[in-house]
Amino acid sequence: MDDKAHIIVVEDDQRMGLALQRNLTQAGYQVILADSGQALRQAYRRTEADLVLLDLNLGIEDGIDIAREIVSTTSVAVIIITGRLELEDRIEGLDAGADDYIVKPFAIDELLARIRAVLRRRALDDVPAGVVECGPFRLDTTTQTLHRNGSATTDLTLTGTEARLLGILLRQHGRAVSRERLSNRGPQDPGDRSIDVHIGNIRRKLRETGIDELVISPVRGYGYRLRLDGLHSL
């Protein structure tokens, strides 16, 4: 998947867009340029891309809204490109459902590494497409829905990344799972909070849906552990 993956670059700065296209093409990817949300939609209809590189600064369009639209209507991976340095801006992008973000200016090698990591996570066999079961819960990783006792919890909407993370934690019920395994991109930058944000979103959605049996707890200096109240942990 990685060496022939289709990528849509959404960038309204023509010079930047062409530079990204050149570098990504040299790295073996098939690249389409789009300079707006509308151009992105048209490009995706022509070619169902594997990944979208989305610049948040698109003139009058709100890049965050476009990210939410992509995540809610397609299964494509999203990496946000942003010149905004504030942590809150980056967290907002992850809250919108993006898989990762990278801050301008960046080295092309770092961007390529992040692309490989996101595509690798999407292809992981840790949680194959299908159903993950734990106690009375069934997570359908294809439709990204959680079921309890055979009834769909329709108010719970998970992004692809959230479904993958919850699937890993459900399969490892009771065991601590490292941030490295959850992110699948090696040792973490201490300032990188992407996994924490995604886990936080899962916990919030479970709470808002009234699912209090699934408890996800941090393991200090390591990662996270999921336990199911009423079942014994291994």
KAGIHU-V97614 format. One record per residue. N is the residue number from 1. RES is the residue in three letters. PHI is phi in whole degrees, -180 to 180 (999 if undefined). PSI is psi in degrees with one decimal (* if undefined). D_FIRST is the distance of its C-alpha to the first C-alpha in Angstrom with 2 decimals. Layout:
n-><N:N>
res-><RES:RES>
phi-><PHI:PHI>
psi-><PSI:PSI>
d_first-><D_FIRST:D_FIRST>
This chain:
n-><1:2:3:4:5:6:7:8:9:10:11:12:13:14:15:16:17:18:19:20:21:22:23:24:25:26:27:28:29:30:31:32:33:34:35:36:37:38:39:40:41:42:43:44:45:46:47:48:49:50:51:52:53:54:55:56:57:58:59:60:61:62:63:64:65:66:67:68:69:70:71:72:73:74:75:76:77:78:79:80:81:82:83:84:85:86:87:88:89:90:91:92:93:94:95:96:97:98:99:100:101:102:103:104:105:106:107:108:109:110:111:112:113:114:115:116:117:118:119:120:121:122:123:124:125:126:127:128:129:130:131:132:133:134:135:136:137:138:139:140:141:142:143:144:145:146:147:148:149:150:151:152:153:154:155:156:157:158:159:160:161:162:163:164:165:166:167:168:169:170:171:172:173:174:175:176:177:178:179:180:181:182:183:184:185:186:187:188:189:190:191:192:193:194:195:196:197:198:199:200:201:202:203:204:205:206:207:208:209:210:211:212:213:214:215:216:217:218:219:220:221:222:223:224:225:226:227:228:229:230:231:232:233:234>
res-><MET:ASP:ASP:LYS:ALA:HIS:ILE:ILE:VAL:VAL:GLU:ASP:ASP:GLN:ARG:MET:GLY:LEU:ALA:LEU:GLN:ARG:ASN:LEU:THR:GLN:ALA:GLY:TYR:GLN:VAL:ILE:LEU:ALA:ASP:SER:GLY:GLN:ALA:LEU:ARG:GLN:ALA:TYR:ARG:ARG:THR:GLU:ALA:ASP:LEU:VAL:LEU:LEU:ASP:LEU:ASN:LEU:GLY:ILE:GLU:ASP:GLY:ILE:ASP:ILE:ALA:ARG:GLU:ILE:VAL:SER:THR:THR:SER:VAL:ALA:VAL:ILE:ILE:ILE:THR:GLY:ARG:LEU:GLU:LEU:GLU:ASP:ARG:ILE:GLU:GLY:LEU:ASP:ALA:GLY:ALA:ASP:ASP:TYR:ILE:VAL:LYS:PRO:PHE:ALA:ILE:ASP:GLU:LEU:LEU:ALA:ARG:ILE:ARG:ALA:VAL:LEU:ARG:ARG:ARG:ALA:LEU:ASP:ASP:VAL:PRO:ALA:GLY:VAL:VAL:GLU:CYS:GLY:PRO:PHE:ARG:LEU:ASP:THR:THR:THR:GLN:THR:LEU:HIS:ARG:ASN:GLY:SER:ALA:THR:THR:ASP:LEU:THR:LEU:THR:GLY:THR:GLU:ALA:ARG:LEU:LEU:GLY:ILE:LEU:LEU:ARG:GLN:HIS:GLY:ARG:ALA:VAL:SER:ARG:GLU:ARG:LEU:SER:ASN:ARG:GLY:PRO:GLN:ASP:PRO:GLY:ASP:ARG:SER:ILE:ASP:VAL:HIS:ILE:GLY:ASN:ILE:ARG:ARG:LYS:LEU:ARG:GLU:THR:GLY:ILE:ASP:GLU:LEU:VAL:ILE:SER:PRO:VAL:ARG:GLY:TYR:GLY:TYR:ARG:LEU:ARG:LEU:ASP:GLY:LEU:HIS:SER:LEU>
phi-><999:-64:-76:-118:-63:-94:-125:-104:-99:-104:-152:-87:-88:-59:-63:-65:-62:-66:-65:-65:-60:-62:-68:-70:-64:-63:-83:104:-91:-97:-123:-121:-96:-140:-108:-162:-62:-65:-64:-63:-60:-65:-65:-69:-66:-77:-141:-73:-70:-87:-153:-118:-95:-117:-78:-74:-94:-121:67:-79:-83:-91:-61:-65:-63:-65:-60:-61:-64:-59:-66:-82:-117:-139:-106:-71:-76:-132:-117:-88:-107:-141:-97:-81:-92:-68:-58:-60:-66:-68:-64:-61:-65:-68:-62:-73:110:-64:-77:-163:-145:-142:-98:-73:-77:-136:-81:-61:-65:-68:-60:-62:-65:-69:-62:-59:-65:-65:-65:-66:-61:-67:-98:-60:-91:-55:-130:-65:-57:145:-118:-115:-113:-155:59:-82:-102:-130:-101:-93:-76:-80:-92:61:-123:-110:-117:-127:53:83:-108:-66:-90:-69:-79:-97:-114:-109:-79:-60:-65:-64:-64:-63:-65:-64:-62:-62:-65:-65:-68:-100:-42:90:-99:-74:-119:-71:-60:-62:-69:-64:-89:56:-138:79:-53:-94:-65:-55:-90:-85:-108:-60:-64:-62:-66:-62:-64:-60:-65:-62:-62:-64:-65:-62:-64:-67:-87:85:-95:-105:-75:-88:-117:-106:-120:-73:-109:-50:73:-133:178:-141:-134:-109:-129:-112:-56:102:-116:-79:-81:-80>
psi-><-40.4:-47.4:-16.4:15.1:146.0:129.8:133.7:122.5:117.0:103.7:121.3:-5.7:107.5:-41.2:-44.3:-41.9:-44.8:-37.0:-42.3:-43.1:-44.2:-47.4:-40.6:-36.4:-41.8:-28.2:-1.7:3.9:155.8:123.3:135.2:135.5:141.3:137.2:9.7:169.8:-39.5:-42.6:-34.6:-47.2:-42.6:-41.9:-39.4:-33.6:-32.7:-40.3:115.5:97.0:160.5:-27.0:144.5:126.7:114.7:114.0:131.5:-24.9:91.8:47.8:-123.7:-14.1:145.3:111.5:-32.4:-42.1:-38.8:-40.6:-45.1:-40.2:-44.4:-48.7:-36.7:-18.0:-8.5:172.9:11.6:146.1:151.2:127.4:124.5:134.6:124.3:145.5:0.7:125.2:-15.8:136.9:-37.2:-36.8:-41.0:-39.9:-37.9:-38.7:-41.3:-38.0:-29.9:-9.8:3.1:148.5:-31.3:172.5:157.9:137.4:132.9:148.2:150.5:156.4:140.9:-32.1:-35.9:-42.7:-45.2:-38.6:-40.4:-37.5:-47.0:-41.2:-43.8:-45.0:-36.5:-41.7:-40.2:-25.2:3.0:145.3:-0.1:-44.8:85.4:156.8:130.3:-142.1:135.4:126.8:144.2:109.3:-132.0:2.0:140.9:119.9:118.8:105.9:-12.2:-47.4:-7.3:42.3:148.4:133.9:143.9:122.5:37.8:-2.6:128.0:134.2:84.4:-21.0:-8.7:112.9:120.4:144.7:171.1:-42.7:-42.6:-40.3:-40.6:-46.6:-45.3:-36.8:-43.2:-46.2:-38.1:-42.4:-28.5:27.1:123.1:-17.9:144.3:137.4:128.1:155.6:-35.8:-43.2:-40.2:-37.9:-26.2:37.9:31.8:-167.7:138.3:142.1:127.3:-24.9:-1.8:114.1:15.9:-45.3:-41.6:-39.1:-46.4:-43.4:-41.0:-39.5:-40.9:-46.6:-41.3:-44.8:-39.5:-43.8:-44.4:-26.7:-5.4:17.1:96.5:-0.6:-29.0:114.3:117.7:118.9:143.9:144.9:108.8:125.8:8.1:-62.9:-127.1:155.7:138.9:135.2:153.1:110.8:130.0:-13.3:148.6:135.7:153.1:*>
d_first-><0.00:3.79:5.91:5.75:5.49:9.01:11.53:15.13:17.68:20.86:23.66:27.21:28.17:27.50:27.80:25.32:22.85:23.14:22.83:19.56:18.25:19.51:18.06:14.53:14.70:16.09:13.23:10.89:9.81:11.30:14.03:16.73:19.83:21.92:25.24:26.10:25.18:26.29:24.19:21.11:22.04:22.57:19.28:17.38:19.54:18.60:14.82:13.24:11.21:8.58:11.04:14.69:16.72:20.17:23.43:26.14:28.93:28.89:32.62:34.20:31.01:30.14:26.61:26.90:27.80:24.81:22.53:24.35:23.97:20.19:19.90:22.56:21.47:17.66:14.82:13.02:12.81:15.70:16.85:20.48:22.11:25.80:28.97:30.76:31.77:33.31:31.69:32.56:30.45:27.33:28.16:28.66:25.12:23.78:26.35:24.99:21.74:19.58:17.08:18.46:20.78:21.81:25.36:26.60:27.38:24.36:23.17:20.05:18.97:19.29:17.26:14.36:14.81:14.87:11.70:9.91:12.05:11.45:7.66:8.57:11.40:9.74:7.97:11.36:13.56:16.58:16.96:15.33:15.75:19.44:22.65:23.78:27.56:30.11:33.77:34.42:31.07:27.98:24.82:22.61:19.17:18.13:21.10:21.49:25.14:27.53:30.28:33.55:35.75:33.95:34.51:31.74:32.24:31.64:32.65:29.77:26.70:23.69:20.71:17.22:17.65:21.18:20.33:17.89:20.65:23.39:21.67:21.48:25.09:26.30:24.96:26.58:29.75:32.49:30.51:29.71:26.05:25.46:24.05:21.71:20.25:20.17:18.41:16.27:16.93:19.97:23.58:24.34:26.40:29.62:29.61:26.16:26.95:23.67:23.53:27.27:26.95:24.35:26.53:29.56:28.21:27.58:31.11:32.63:31.11:32.26:35.67:36.01:35.19:37.83:35.66:37.51:36.89:33.45:34.24:31.67:33.47:32.63:33.15:34.80:32.97:30.12:28.23:28.94:30.37:30.63:33.72:35.01:38.70:40.68:38.45:38.90:36.21:35.24>
